[in-house]
Every structure is written in C-alpha cells, then in structure tokens.
Amino acid sequence: MRHIIFGGDGFVGRHLAPKLVADGHEVVVADVVRSDLPHYRSARFVRCDITDPQAVAAVGIGPDDMVYNVAAKMLSPIQVRAKRHDFFWPVNVHGTENIIAAMDRAGAARLVHFTTDMIYGHTLTNPMTEDHPVAPLGEYGWSKQKTEEIAGEWRKRGMRISLFRPRLIIGPGRLGILEKLFKLIDWNLPVPMIGSGRNPYQFISVFDCAEAARLAFKAGVPNEAYNLGSLNPPPVRKLLGDLVRHAGSRSILVPTPGWAVKRTLDLLDLMNMPIMDPEQYLIADEECVLDVSKGERELGWVPQYRDEDMLIAAYTEYRAKKESGTLAASSHVPAE
C-alpha cells in the first residue's frame, strides 16, 4: 500500500516516514524541501508546495492511497499581529483544502491530519478531553480549527479523517521558543515564570506523534479527534528546576504575577514587538493538561516519553549545535 505524507520532510513527517517504510509500505514524501535523510533510500520524494493546487495534483494521489497532512506553519518564528493571518492561513487552511480536494478527485478517502490543542483556548475543564469547548486565542489556533471544520464537512461526504491535537511537540531538530529559555540558562540569568510555576506544563514527543499517526492507519483511520500529550506532566517549577540543575547553571527561577506579565506582553504585542505569541502566554499559568486516554482506548497509543527527559534532551541538542556552530542553520525545521 502507498502512503503519501504531505510535509513529510518536516518535523513529524521525518519520523513517520521511516516507520511506514519499516512496516513494508511504499512511501511518498511531498514537501517543499528535501533533506539528506536516510529513509530516502526507500521513500520517494516529490517537490510540492501545498498552497499550489496544481502542485498537489501533480503528486498523483491514487484511490487506494493513505494520506497524511503534517505540513503547517507554526508559532515559531513569532509574527507581528498584522502578519499572522497571511502567515498561517495559506498553508494551514488553503493547503489542507488543496490536499482534500485532490484526494476527492482521485477517490482517496483516508486522511490523518494534525491540528493543535490551541483550538481549545482557555482551560475550562481539567484535564481537557476532546469534547472541551473550542475558542482559539489567535490566528494559529483559528487556522487549525478551520481545518477541523473542513474535515468535518468532508467526513459527511464519506471520507475517513483522523485528527490529532498535540501539545507543544519537541524532539530532535526543533528548538523554537525553547532556544530563548536555553540561552537564559546558559548565561546564568534569571528565568521568569508566568505565574507561580505550580501549574503543570505538558509536552509531546515527536516520536510519540509519529507513532500515533501510524496507529491511526492501523486502526482504520477513525473519524475521531485525539489529544496528544505526555503522561503526568510535572509542575513548571520542577520541570525548569531539573533542567537548571542538569545544565549546571546558576540561573534562578523567578515567579511573577501572571496577570501583570500578560498585560505587559499584550502591550508589547500591540506595539509590534512581540516576545511571545498571545496563544502561548495567555494560557501559560493555567492548569492546562490534555487527557490522552482516548488514544489509548481506541488506537492502543500510549506516550512513551517524559516531559523532564524531553526537555533535557532538547537542551543537550541545543548545546551540541551551539558548540559545533550549527545552531542558527539547523534550529528551524519546516512543517509540523
């Protein structure tokens, strides 16, 4: 069976593709770039910009193909307010429309699609299950929510579409906003926390994301949405404290009045000098934990990686790249 991964040279795709190859499937990676990855010895690469309907059509989707969409514009690099809609929507929304339209023309009916937990907005119930109300706080979340609405319409027409809503995905090849944190720790500077740091912070490993996508295919591509997050996330204070100790840093953790920090960041955002995206800082001190038990019940998916280990592994990678002089060149990985 052939599996087509749009955005397959990006963050999740580069770990999903070798899993599918190892399972004995024919794999096609469709992306705007081709990295020097070992699975290309077995997988075929097709250059494709998903914002171009003709480029998507040229990939040559067949009626029996299994399709994955892990292409996306992310919250890093931070965009000023006026540019956010035009930054996120062409890839996240119109690209998704192009992929599904090409599938429809080809008679292909199975899609695994990644969105985000940021469609939920502020935490109303804890832990957050997949039926939590959706109210995104910015253009990124709204763009992803729009793709879920599109998926819902195509499900009514007979497609099977599994949706995944991950927390912040970390793993080899992506630093994003963590790079700012790691610099503070390297420079022995104070590390401010939004709020007291008693609330938990939940990551999800890129390896666990790739396995979830594989298991969705194995389960017949259920017409369901699934949260993706770690198990038992620790409080922010413990998570950061463990990292500071691991790094041998003299940084101290500084709790702050969450409301004051948020209003300051709001002001900087209004002045077109954003330090963080509002979708990141507005929920930073909330008890925001995803319930991931549905994935275990329906897909047999259980996250394997701990938040503490993921953060330390990311810092170790940051240090290695810094010492080798490759940090600036390799800290950005396209797609989801």
Residue frames relative to the residue before (quaternion, step in Angstrom):
aa qw qx qy qz dx dy dz
M 1.0000 0.0000 0.0000 0.0000 0.00 0.00 0.00
R 0.3536 -0.7449 0.5283 0.2023 3.56 -1.04 0.80
H 0.1424 -0.7689 0.6212 0.0505 3.54 -1.03 0.94
I 0.1285 -0.7898 0.5979 0.0471 3.59 -0.79 1.04
I 0.1162 -0.8045 0.5822 0.0193 3.56 -0.71 1.13
F 0.1800 -0.7688 0.6069 0.0906 3.58 -0.46 1.20
G 0.7668 0.1913 -0.2076 0.5765 3.54 -0.68 1.17
G 0.3433 0.8149 -0.4201 0.2040 3.53 1.31 0.32
D 0.6297 0.4930 -0.3584 0.4816 3.60 1.23 -0.09
G 0.5651 0.6186 -0.3713 0.4002 3.56 1.31 -0.05
F 0.8501 -0.2825 0.1367 0.4229 3.50 -1.39 -0.22
V 0.7470 0.3418 -0.2145 0.5284 3.62 0.66 -1.03
G 0.6442 0.5759 -0.3221 0.3869 3.57 0.94 -0.90
R 0.6798 0.5008 -0.3070 0.4392 3.58 0.96 -0.78
H 0.6737 0.4193 -0.3040 0.5271 3.58 1.28 -0.11
L 0.6138 0.5341 -0.3450 0.4680 3.57 1.19 -0.49
A 0.6379 0.5712 -0.3399 0.3889 3.60 0.85 -0.93
P 0.7102 0.4363 -0.3057 0.4603 3.66 0.71 -0.86
K 0.5748 0.5672 -0.3855 0.4463 3.61 1.15 -0.48
L 0.6892 0.4743 -0.2789 0.4714 3.56 0.93 -0.92
V 0.6072 0.5366 -0.3442 0.4742 3.58 1.08 -0.72
A 0.6667 0.5121 -0.3002 0.4507 3.57 0.94 -0.92
D 0.6530 0.5022 -0.3029 0.4792 3.57 1.19 -0.56
G 0.5839 -0.6285 0.3478 0.3782 3.57 1.29 0.01
H 0.5023 0.6668 -0.4209 0.3549 3.59 1.24 0.25
E 0.4651 -0.5923 0.5652 0.3367 3.53 -1.32 0.35
V 0.0917 -0.8224 0.5615 -0.0052 3.58 -0.73 1.09
V 0.0969 -0.7591 0.6425 0.0384 3.53 -1.02 0.96
V 0.1715 -0.7695 0.6101 0.0791 3.57 -0.82 1.04
A 0.0746 -0.7917 0.6063 0.0067 3.58 -0.69 1.13
D 0.2602 0.7615 -0.5452 0.2348 3.58 -0.49 1.18
V 0.5892 -0.5848 0.4268 0.3588 3.55 -1.32 0.21
V 0.7681 0.2228 -0.1413 0.5835 3.58 1.24 -0.38
R 0.1920 -0.7450 0.6229 0.1422 3.55 -1.30 0.40
S 0.2124 -0.7844 0.5747 0.0966 3.53 -0.59 1.18
D 0.5485 -0.5946 0.4676 0.3563 3.55 -1.31 0.20
L 0.1812 0.8066 -0.5300 0.1890 3.54 0.40 1.30
P 0.5543 -0.6665 0.3779 0.3252 3.60 -0.87 0.88
H 0.6320 0.5592 -0.3687 0.3898 3.62 1.01 -0.58
Y 0.5255 0.6261 -0.4255 0.3883 3.62 1.22 -0.12
R 0.4898 0.6204 -0.4496 0.4160 3.58 1.24 0.00
S 0.7733 0.2946 -0.1530 0.5402 3.56 1.21 -0.56
A 0.7127 0.4087 -0.2441 0.5153 3.60 1.16 -0.54
R 0.3804 -0.7149 0.5420 0.2246 3.56 -1.16 0.64
F 0.2508 -0.7661 0.5761 0.1353 3.57 -1.02 0.83
V 0.0485 -0.7602 0.6476 0.0183 3.55 -1.07 0.88
R 0.3663 -0.7289 0.5287 0.2343 3.58 -0.70 1.02
C 0.1500 0.8037 -0.5504 0.1693 3.57 -0.66 1.11
D 0.1638 -0.7302 0.6581 0.0835 3.53 -0.96 1.01
I 0.3392 -0.7951 0.4589 0.2053 3.60 -0.33 1.19
T 0.5623 0.5767 -0.4113 0.4266 3.61 1.20 -0.11
D 0.6614 0.4598 -0.2864 0.5188 3.60 1.31 -0.20
P 0.3682 -0.7630 0.4790 0.2300 3.64 -0.32 1.17
Q 0.6435 0.5249 -0.3329 0.4468 3.59 1.01 -0.72
A 0.6363 0.5204 -0.3269 0.4663 3.58 1.04 -0.75
V 0.6395 0.5094 -0.3232 0.4766 3.58 1.02 -0.76
A 0.6511 0.5140 -0.3161 0.4604 3.58 0.95 -0.86
A 0.6583 0.5407 -0.3062 0.4248 3.57 1.05 -0.80
V 0.5049 0.6359 -0.4342 0.3900 3.61 1.21 -0.23
G 0.3504 -0.7884 0.4472 0.2359 3.56 1.18 -0.54
I 0.0672 0.8161 -0.5660 0.0953 3.55 0.79 1.01
G 0.2143 -0.7769 0.5814 0.1121 3.57 -1.00 0.87
P 0.6784 -0.5349 0.3169 0.3915 3.62 -1.16 0.45
D 0.7367 0.4059 -0.2329 0.4882 3.61 1.09 -0.60
D 0.4583 0.7145 -0.4349 0.3007 3.58 1.26 0.00
M 0.3124 -0.6782 0.6309 0.2108 3.52 -1.30 0.60
V 0.1413 -0.8229 0.5499 0.0228 3.58 -0.69 1.15
Y 0.1040 -0.7620 0.6376 0.0438 3.55 -1.13 0.81
N 0.1087 -0.7713 0.6214 0.0847 3.57 -1.02 0.77
V 0.0953 0.7878 -0.5984 0.1105 3.56 -0.37 1.29
A 0.4370 0.6740 -0.4700 0.3659 3.58 1.23 0.46
A 0.2124 0.7810 -0.5641 0.1634 3.58 -0.90 0.87
K 0.3611 -0.6266 0.6273 0.2888 3.48 -1.40 0.29
M 0.2466 -0.8039 0.5336 0.0903 3.54 -0.85 1.04
L 0.6765 -0.4989 0.3660 0.3993 3.58 -1.35 -0.02
S 0.6983 0.3502 -0.2676 0.5640 3.58 1.26 0.02
P 0.4920 -0.2236 -0.8321 0.1249 1.59 -1.63 1.91
I 0.6042 -0.5739 0.4208 0.3584 3.56 -1.20 0.66
Q 0.2097 -0.7777 0.5849 0.0954 3.55 -0.99 0.93
V 0.4820 -0.6194 0.5169 0.3417 3.59 -1.16 0.54
R 0.7197 -0.4992 0.2759 0.3958 3.54 -1.21 0.65
A 0.7040 0.5062 -0.2846 0.4088 3.57 0.79 -1.04
K 0.7242 0.4523 -0.2380 0.4630 3.59 1.16 -0.55
R 0.4902 0.7211 -0.4165 0.2574 3.58 1.20 -0.32
H 0.6532 0.5144 -0.3360 0.4425 3.61 0.83 -0.87
D 0.7203 0.4420 -0.2576 0.4684 3.57 0.79 -1.00
F 0.6093 0.5403 -0.3561 0.4583 3.59 1.20 -0.34
F 0.7744 0.3935 -0.1963 0.4548 3.59 0.79 -1.02
W 0.7156 0.5343 -0.2917 0.3426 3.58 0.73 -1.02
P 0.6276 0.5488 -0.3879 0.3929 3.68 0.80 -0.71
V 0.7280 0.3898 -0.2428 0.5091 3.62 0.88 -0.88
N 0.7360 0.4649 -0.2650 0.4146 3.56 0.61 -1.14
V 0.7797 0.3252 -0.1715 0.5068 3.58 0.86 -0.95
H 0.7467 0.3979 -0.2427 0.4747 3.59 0.56 -1.14
G 0.6093 0.5443 -0.3541 0.4551 3.59 1.07 -0.65
T 0.6432 0.5083 -0.3170 0.4769 3.58 0.99 -0.83
E 0.6321 0.5281 -0.3279 0.4626 3.58 0.97 -0.84
N 0.6613 0.5162 -0.3089 0.4481 3.58 0.96 -0.87
I 0.6508 0.5135 -0.3169 0.4607 3.58 0.97 -0.85
I 0.6973 0.4684 -0.2863 0.4609 3.59 0.82 -0.96
A 0.6274 0.5259 -0.3426 0.4610 3.60 1.03 -0.71
A 0.6495 0.5000 -0.3161 0.4777 3.59 1.02 -0.78
M 0.6142 0.5313 -0.3406 0.4737 3.58 1.05 -0.71
D 0.6573 0.5231 -0.3130 0.4430 3.57 0.90 -0.92
R 0.6610 0.5030 -0.3114 0.4617 3.57 0.93 -0.87
A 0.7125 0.4538 -0.2519 0.4721 3.56 1.08 -0.75
G 0.4766 -0.6716 0.4416 0.3561 3.57 1.22 -0.33
A 0.4344 0.6764 -0.4711 0.3630 3.59 1.26 0.35
A 0.1438 -0.8568 0.4949 0.0147 3.58 -0.79 0.97
R 0.6959 0.4518 -0.2741 0.4863 3.64 1.24 0.10
L 0.0620 0.8025 -0.5831 0.1105 3.55 -0.75 1.14
V 0.1407 -0.7121 0.6794 0.1075 3.53 -1.15 0.81
H 0.0216 -0.8268 0.5579 -0.0692 3.56 -0.63 1.17
F 0.2713 -0.7711 0.5589 0.1393 3.58 -0.89 0.99
T 0.0750 -0.7580 0.6459 0.0514 3.56 -0.98 0.92
T 0.5008 -0.6448 0.4741 0.3297 3.65 -0.73 -0.95
D 0.5343 -0.5982 0.4806 0.3545 3.57 -1.22 0.42
M 0.5582 0.6347 -0.3889 0.3665 3.60 1.20 -0.32
I 0.4702 0.6323 -0.4721 0.3951 3.58 1.22 0.09
Y 0.6101 0.5907 -0.3562 0.3899 3.63 1.13 -0.51
G 0.2894 -0.7554 0.5357 0.2421 3.60 1.01 -0.73
H 0.8183 -0.1749 0.1504 0.5265 3.57 -1.02 -0.81
T 0.5179 -0.6543 0.4668 0.2928 3.54 -1.13 0.76
L 0.1211 -0.8009 0.5850 0.0414 3.57 -0.71 1.09
T 0.7746 0.0825 -0.0622 0.6239 3.58 1.15 -0.60
N 0.1142 -0.8011 0.5866 0.0340 3.56 -1.05 0.75
P 0.4785 -0.2769 -0.8205 0.1456 1.51 -1.51 2.03
M 0.5377 -0.6398 0.4595 0.3007 3.53 -1.29 0.47
T 0.1850 -0.7679 0.6058 0.0955 3.56 -0.69 1.12
E 0.7061 -0.4893 0.3121 0.4056 3.56 -1.28 0.22
D 0.6766 0.4653 -0.3106 0.4788 3.61 1.20 -0.26
H 0.3090 0.7388 -0.5236 0.2908 3.59 1.24 0.42
P 0.5554 -0.6069 0.4353 0.3657 3.64 -0.97 0.72
V 0.3017 -0.7483 0.5628 0.1797 3.57 -1.11 0.68
A 0.1773 0.7523 -0.6143 0.1588 3.55 -0.95 1.01
P 0.1555 -0.8372 0.5164 0.0910 3.62 0.41 1.20
L 0.3934 -0.7455 0.5056 0.1842 3.54 -1.16 0.72
G 0.8106 0.1051 -0.0615 0.5728 3.60 1.23 0.06
E 0.7587 -0.4312 0.2621 0.4120 3.52 -1.35 0.12
Y 0.6101 0.5468 -0.3666 0.4409 3.59 1.02 -0.65
G 0.6940 0.4692 -0.2745 0.4721 3.55 0.82 -1.01
W 0.6465 0.5128 -0.3225 0.4637 3.57 1.00 -0.79
S 0.6383 0.5231 -0.3421 0.4493 3.60 0.96 -0.77
K 0.6739 0.4819 -0.2953 0.4758 3.58 1.00 -0.79
Q 0.6264 0.5241 -0.3397 0.4663 3.58 1.04 -0.72
K 0.6120 0.5470 -0.3473 0.4535 3.57 1.05 -0.74
T 0.6543 0.5020 -0.3314 0.4582 3.61 0.95 -0.75
E 0.6143 0.5249 -0.3556 0.4698 3.60 1.10 -0.57
E 0.6280 0.5186 -0.3321 0.4758 3.58 1.06 -0.70
I 0.6241 0.5240 -0.3285 0.4775 3.58 1.02 -0.80
A 0.6476 0.5173 -0.3162 0.4616 3.57 0.93 -0.91
G 0.6361 0.5447 -0.3303 0.4353 3.57 0.99 -0.80
E 0.6507 0.5107 -0.3140 0.4660 3.57 1.01 -0.79
W 0.6954 0.4663 -0.2833 0.4677 3.58 0.95 -0.83
R 0.5565 0.5734 -0.3976 0.4511 3.57 1.14 -0.43
K 0.6383 0.5345 -0.3229 0.4502 3.57 1.03 -0.80
R 0.6897 0.4567 -0.2710 0.4922 3.58 1.21 -0.52
G 0.7138 -0.4947 0.2459 0.4304 3.57 1.23 0.25
M 0.5260 0.6219 -0.4353 0.3835 3.61 1.19 -0.04
R 0.2873 -0.6981 0.6239 0.2022 3.52 -1.32 0.49
I 0.0502 0.8144 -0.5680 0.1083 3.56 -0.52 1.23
S 0.1565 -0.7668 0.6188 0.0679 3.56 -0.70 1.14
L 0.1806 -0.7939 0.5774 0.0607 3.57 -0.83 1.05
F 0.1174 -0.7837 0.6067 0.0631 3.57 -0.99 0.87
R 0.1519 -0.7859 0.5982 0.0385 3.53 -0.96 1.03
P 0.0520 -0.8439 0.5337 0.0151 3.61 0.09 1.22
R 0.4728 -0.5656 0.5850 0.3381 3.49 -1.40 0.35
L 0.7593 -0.3250 0.2482 0.5061 3.59 -1.23 -0.28
I 0.2615 -0.7832 0.5492 0.1291 3.57 -0.58 1.20
I 0.0443 0.7876 -0.6142 0.0235 3.57 -0.85 0.93
G 0.2637 0.7329 -0.5921 0.2067 3.52 -1.27 0.53
P 0.7622 -0.3752 0.2454 0.4669 3.60 -1.25 0.01
G 0.7974 0.3333 -0.2414 0.4414 3.56 -0.94 0.94
R 0.7758 0.2476 -0.1787 0.5522 3.60 1.19 -0.14
L 0.1173 -0.7846 0.6071 0.0457 3.53 -0.93 1.00
G 0.0506 -0.8413 0.5350 0.0585 3.59 0.90 -0.94
I 0.8423 -0.1235 0.1114 0.5126 3.56 -0.98 -0.91
L 0.5441 0.6298 -0.4027 0.3809 3.61 1.18 -0.40
E 0.5553 0.6210 -0.3983 0.3839 3.58 1.12 -0.54
K 0.6294 0.5283 -0.3372 0.4594 3.61 1.03 -0.74
L 0.6386 0.5181 -0.3169 0.4726 3.57 0.99 -0.83
F 0.6822 0.4994 -0.2969 0.4440 3.56 0.83 -0.97
K 0.6189 0.5366 -0.3499 0.4545 3.61 1.04 -0.66
L 0.6306 0.5278 -0.3376 0.4581 3.61 0.94 -0.82
I 0.6775 0.4887 -0.2876 0.4684 3.56 0.93 -0.92
D 0.6381 0.5265 -0.3223 0.4601 3.59 1.00 -0.78
W 0.7350 0.4139 -0.2166 0.4915 3.56 1.03 -0.84
N 0.4405 -0.7248 0.4282 0.3118 3.60 1.32 0.20
L 0.3943 0.7210 -0.4713 0.3201 3.56 1.13 0.68
P 0.6237 -0.5248 0.4065 0.4127 3.60 -1.21 0.40
V 0.2454 -0.7518 0.5972 0.1338 3.56 -1.11 0.77
P 0.2158 -0.8020 0.5417 0.1293 3.61 -0.27 1.21
M 0.1972 -0.7457 0.6253 0.1187 3.53 -1.13 0.76
I 0.3993 -0.6776 0.5509 0.2791 3.57 -1.05 0.68
G 0.7831 0.1372 -0.1527 0.5870 3.54 -0.22 1.31
S 0.7672 -0.4042 0.2737 0.4160 3.53 -1.33 -0.32
G 0.4341 -0.6887 0.4714 0.3391 3.57 1.14 -0.55
R 0.5007 0.6597 -0.4311 0.3581 3.60 1.24 0.15
N 0.5977 0.5637 -0.3684 0.4351 3.60 1.18 -0.41
P 0.5134 -0.6516 0.4567 0.3215 3.60 -1.09 0.61
Y 0.1419 -0.7451 0.6359 0.1427 3.55 -1.30 0.33
Q 0.1964 -0.8222 0.5337 0.0237 3.50 -0.75 1.18
F 0.1526 -0.7537 0.6343 0.0793 3.55 -0.96 0.97
I 0.1399 -0.7253 0.6398 0.2120 3.50 -1.37 -0.31
S 0.4426 -0.7072 0.4902 0.2522 3.56 -0.91 0.92
V 0.5506 -0.6041 0.4663 0.3382 3.55 -1.10 0.71
F 0.6155 0.5490 -0.3446 0.4483 3.59 1.11 -0.65
D 0.6569 0.4930 -0.3052 0.4820 3.57 1.02 -0.80
C 0.6147 0.5402 -0.3471 0.4581 3.61 1.08 -0.66
A 0.6624 0.5025 -0.3079 0.4625 3.57 0.90 -0.91
E 0.6565 0.5045 -0.3142 0.4645 3.58 0.99 -0.80
A 0.6152 0.5413 -0.3506 0.4534 3.60 1.04 -0.69
A 0.6494 0.5093 -0.3185 0.4664 3.59 0.96 -0.82
R 0.6466 0.5149 -0.3169 0.4651 3.59 0.97 -0.83
L 0.6877 0.4874 -0.2832 0.4576 3.57 0.93 -0.90
A 0.5857 0.5599 -0.3777 0.4482 3.59 1.12 -0.54
F 0.6294 0.5117 -0.3246 0.4865 3.57 1.03 -0.76
K 0.6665 0.5134 -0.3035 0.4473 3.57 0.89 -0.97
A 0.7052 0.4599 -0.2563 0.4749 3.59 1.11 -0.71
G 0.6172 -0.5866 0.3431 0.3966 3.60 1.24 0.15
V 0.4779 -0.6947 0.4161 0.3404 3.59 1.28 0.40
P 0.0701 -0.8327 0.5488 0.0220 3.62 0.44 1.17
N 0.4378 -0.6637 0.5391 0.2779 3.57 -1.14 0.67
E 0.4403 0.6770 -0.4454 0.3865 3.54 0.62 1.21
A 0.3457 -0.6810 0.5955 0.2495 3.53 -1.39 0.22
Y 0.1047 -0.8033 0.5859 0.0226 3.57 -1.05 0.82
N 0.3818 -0.6822 0.5786 0.2325 3.54 -1.05 0.88
L 0.1191 -0.7656 0.6273 0.0784 3.55 -1.17 0.68
G 0.3017 0.7296 -0.5658 0.2376 3.55 -0.59 1.15
S 0.6230 -0.5423 0.4111 0.3857 3.55 -1.29 0.25
L 0.4774 -0.6261 0.5254 0.3225 3.54 -1.36 0.12
N 0.8699 0.0641 -0.0504 0.4864 3.58 -1.11 0.76
P 0.0490 0.8271 -0.5581 0.0448 3.62 0.67 1.01
P 0.4191 -0.7243 0.4898 0.2447 3.60 -0.92 0.87
P 0.6386 -0.4908 0.4001 0.4374 3.61 -1.25 0.18
V 0.6387 -0.5411 0.3891 0.3846 3.56 -1.18 0.64
R 0.6437 0.5413 -0.3309 0.4279 3.59 0.93 -0.89
K 0.6783 0.4657 -0.2975 0.4843 3.60 0.93 -0.82
L 0.6303 0.5526 -0.3300 0.4342 3.58 0.94 -0.90
L 0.7259 0.4179 -0.2397 0.4909 3.58 0.84 -1.00
G 0.6245 0.5491 -0.3441 0.4359 3.58 1.02 -0.73
D 0.6399 0.5148 -0.3232 0.4702 3.57 0.99 -0.81
L 0.6552 0.5120 -0.3173 0.4559 3.58 0.99 -0.80
V 0.6362 0.5256 -0.3292 0.4589 3.59 0.93 -0.87
R 0.6686 0.4874 -0.3037 0.4725 3.58 0.92 -0.87
H 0.6337 0.5296 -0.3317 0.4560 3.59 0.96 -0.81
A 0.7060 0.4668 -0.2590 0.4653 3.58 0.99 -0.87
G 0.3816 -0.7220 0.4913 0.3030 3.59 1.21 -0.32
S 0.3819 0.7469 -0.4562 0.2969 3.55 1.19 0.59
R 0.4018 -0.6894 0.5473 0.2523 3.56 -1.29 0.43
S 0.3392 0.7473 -0.5020 0.2727 3.60 1.26 0.28
I 0.1967 -0.7438 0.6246 0.1341 3.53 -1.20 0.63
L 0.4290 -0.6812 0.5321 0.2624 3.55 -1.18 0.64
V 0.1473 -0.8135 0.5615 0.0346 3.55 -0.78 1.06
P 0.2533 -0.7540 0.5834 0.1642 3.61 -0.50 1.12
T 0.1135 -0.7968 0.5923 0.0377 3.58 -1.07 0.70
P 0.5564 -0.5521 0.4695 0.4066 3.60 -1.21 0.29
G 0.4274 -0.7494 0.4397 0.2496 3.57 -0.36 1.23
W 0.6636 0.5208 -0.3215 0.4302 3.58 0.89 -0.90
A 0.6632 0.5097 -0.3098 0.4521 3.59 0.98 -0.82
V 0.6510 0.5094 -0.3164 0.4654 3.57 0.97 -0.87
K 0.6549 0.5193 -0.3165 0.4486 3.59 0.94 -0.87
R 0.6636 0.4873 -0.3193 0.4693 3.60 0.95 -0.81
T 0.6189 0.5275 -0.3443 0.4692 3.60 1.07 -0.66
L 0.6720 0.4804 -0.2947 0.4804 3.56 0.94 -0.89
D 0.5825 0.5587 -0.3632 0.4654 3.59 1.12 -0.63
L 0.6659 0.5085 -0.2999 0.4562 3.58 0.92 -0.94
L 0.6511 0.5022 -0.3137 0.4748 3.58 0.93 -0.86
D 0.6302 0.5303 -0.3279 0.4627 3.56 1.05 -0.76
L 0.6577 0.5055 -0.3027 0.4693 3.57 0.96 -0.84
M 0.6877 0.4628 -0.2628 0.4938 3.57 1.16 -0.66
N 0.4555 -0.7032 0.4240 0.3440 3.60 1.33 0.15
M 0.5722 0.5291 -0.4124 0.4717 3.56 1.03 0.87
P 0.0787 0.8543 -0.5120 0.0424 3.61 0.81 0.93
I 0.2784 -0.7272 0.6065 0.1607 3.53 -1.11 0.83
M 0.7609 0.0487 -0.0140 0.6469 3.53 1.17 -0.78
D 0.5057 -0.6022 0.5021 0.3599 3.55 -1.23 0.32
P 0.5883 -0.5936 0.4037 0.3724 3.62 -0.99 0.74
E 0.6211 0.5523 -0.3539 0.4289 3.60 1.04 -0.64
Q 0.6491 0.4905 -0.3142 0.4893 3.58 1.25 -0.38
Y 0.7915 0.3732 -0.2101 0.4360 3.58 0.63 -1.07
L 0.6009 0.5988 -0.3764 0.3724 3.62 1.05 -0.54
I 0.7535 0.3208 -0.2008 0.5375 3.61 1.18 -0.45
A 0.3741 0.7940 -0.4377 0.1953 3.58 1.32 -0.01
D 0.7641 0.3311 -0.2015 0.5156 3.64 1.06 -0.60
E 0.4923 0.6624 -0.4327 0.3628 3.59 1.23 0.31
E 0.5104 -0.5973 0.5158 0.3416 3.56 -1.29 0.40
C 0.1571 0.8277 -0.5072 0.1818 3.53 0.49 1.28
V 0.2159 0.7674 -0.5687 0.2027 3.57 -0.14 1.31
L 0.3438 -0.7428 0.5398 0.1965 3.55 -0.84 0.98
D 0.3403 -0.6805 0.6111 0.2185 3.53 -1.09 0.81
V 0.1085 -0.8330 0.5420 0.0219 3.59 -0.54 1.15
S 0.3671 0.7741 -0.4605 0.2321 3.59 1.24 0.25
K 0.5631 0.6043 -0.3964 0.4007 3.61 1.12 -0.49
G 0.6363 0.5348 -0.3232 0.4524 3.57 1.00 -0.80
E 0.6467 0.5005 -0.3202 0.4783 3.57 1.04 -0.73
R 0.6774 0.5097 -0.3023 0.4358 3.58 0.88 -0.93
E 0.8077 0.3370 -0.1464 0.4611 3.56 0.81 -1.02
L 0.7813 0.3033 -0.1585 0.5219 3.61 1.10 -0.61
G 0.4155 -0.6840 0.4900 0.3456 3.57 1.16 -0.45
W 0.4551 0.6968 -0.4318 0.3478 3.58 1.24 0.45
V 0.0427 0.7720 -0.6318 0.0557 3.56 -0.85 1.01
P 0.4194 -0.7160 0.4854 0.2754 3.65 -0.62 1.01
Q 0.3080 -0.8009 0.5002 0.1163 3.53 -0.91 0.99
Y 0.7332 0.4474 -0.2196 0.4626 3.60 1.17 -0.44
R 0.3811 -0.7301 0.5340 0.1912 3.55 -1.02 0.95
D 0.6017 -0.5896 0.4024 0.3583 3.57 -1.10 0.73
E 0.6515 0.5282 -0.3247 0.4372 3.58 0.89 -0.91
D 0.6819 0.4834 -0.2884 0.4670 3.59 0.92 -0.90
M 0.6392 0.5327 -0.3298 0.4460 3.59 1.01 -0.79
L 0.6770 0.4909 -0.3039 0.4564 3.59 0.93 -0.89
I 0.6553 0.4967 -0.3160 0.4733 3.58 0.95 -0.81
A 0.6329 0.5206 -0.3346 0.4653 3.61 1.01 -0.75
A 0.6436 0.5128 -0.3227 0.4676 3.59 1.02 -0.78
Y 0.6485 0.5037 -0.3180 0.4740 3.59 1.01 -0.80
T 0.6275 0.5343 -0.3330 0.4581 3.59 0.99 -0.80
E 0.6501 0.5001 -0.3121 0.4794 3.58 1.00 -0.81
Y 0.6192 0.5467 -0.3312 0.4561 3.58 1.02 -0.83
R 0.6734 0.4913 -0.2987 0.4647 3.58 0.89 -0.93
A 0.6517 0.5195 -0.3213 0.4496 3.58 0.94 -0.86
K 0.6780 0.4787 -0.2927 0.4749 3.58 0.95 -0.84
K 0.6244 0.5333 -0.3392 0.4590 3.56 1.03 -0.74
E 0.6992 0.4743 -0.2766 0.4579 3.57 0.87 -0.91
S 0.7000 0.4407 -0.2705 0.4925 3.59 1.15 -0.58
G 0.4801 -0.6966 0.4164 0.3329 3.58 1.29 -0.14
T 0.5733 0.6079 -0.3752 0.4013 3.60 1.22 0.30
L 0.3539 0.7832 -0.4710 0.1991 3.62 1.25 0.06
A 0.7083 0.4711 -0.2848 0.4420 3.60 0.71 -1.04
A 0.6964 0.4999 -0.2786 0.4330 3.54 0.99 -0.83
S 0.8103 0.3190 -0.1322 0.4734 3.57 1.01 -0.73
S 0.4980 0.6866 -0.4291 0.3105 3.61 1.21 0.02
H 0.7150 0.3858 -0.2623 0.5206 3.61 1.20 -0.20
V 0.0491 -0.7711 0.6349 0.0029 3.53 -0.84 1.04
P 0.4173 -0.7271 0.4759 0.2658 3.60 -0.69 1.01
A 0.8000 0.3248 -0.2590 0.4329 3.49 -1.42 0.34
E 0.7745 -0.4171 0.2470 0.4064 3.51 -1.41 0.08
